[in-house]
Amino acid sequence: MQPPSEHVHWLFATGFLILGLCLLGEAIVGTEVWRRRAWRAYIWPGVLFGLGVFMWPVMTFFTNSTIHMLAHGSWAEVLMHAGATELALVDPAPRCSCTSRTRGSSSVPRSCTT
C-alpha cells in the first residue's frame, strides 16, 4: 500500500524546512558561534545529502509516469551532489577560539590561535 503523494511531498517539505532553520540559526548567531560544536557544521549538508538519498525510493516506487521519474531522479542527483560537495568543503574548526572557554576553568579564555 502506497501513501498518498501529498504525504511524501510533505515529508520532503519538512526536510527543506529543517534546512532553512539550520541556515537561519547559523545566520542569527554567526558562523563562529554556530561552529563551536564541530557536528553542527555537518547538519545541513548531511540533511541535503539525505534528502537526495531518500528521493531515489520516491522515484522508484511512487512515480507512475516517465516524466515524474525523470524529475525525481534529477532532484535526487542534484540534492546528493550539492550535499556531497558541501560535506567535502566543511571546515568544522572555528576561525578563532578567543571567546571559547576550556572545560573546567571558570573564566580563563583560551588564547587566540589565528
Buried (B, 14 or more C-beta within 10 A) or exposed (E): EEEEEEEBEEEBEEBEEBBEEBEEBBEEEEEBBBBBEEEBBBBBBBBBBBBBEBBBEBBEEBBEEEEBBEEBBEBBBEBBEBBBEBBEEBEEEBEEBEEBEEEEEEEEEEEEEE
